């Protein structure tokens, strides 16, 4: 773990756990600045911590730090659409934690549409195939819970 990484004691799940103070992620979010190209944004603390949060089940937190990256990426771009897909993946898994499988399934479909169709290569250093696998699993667990 890097010194700049912010790891809350627990993941925020609306209606189940306390929300983090409003400014908790500001220093990390601020690393996604307008004017940075997609390669620099991929290296930003916001994007890198978002990936870690997503990996370890901190889905609300992942959304919080992915959002400023998405907002400063050029529109339209593969990278912007990809980060939007990552946000929807995080939202879908969060909905599963909230026992809302229908919403999770809807978000999985949105995420799939945002990811590159080919399950190969990298976008912002992230394997597209791995993100498709996350969506595949989200669809499976959501469908099984409905």
Secondary structure by P-SEA (a helix, b strand, c coil): cccccccccccccccccccccccccccccccccccccaaaaaacaaaaaaaaaaaacaaaaaaaaaaaaaaacccccaaaaaaaaaaaaaaaaaaaaaccaaaaaaaaaaaaaacccccccccccccaaaaaaaaaaaaaaaaaac
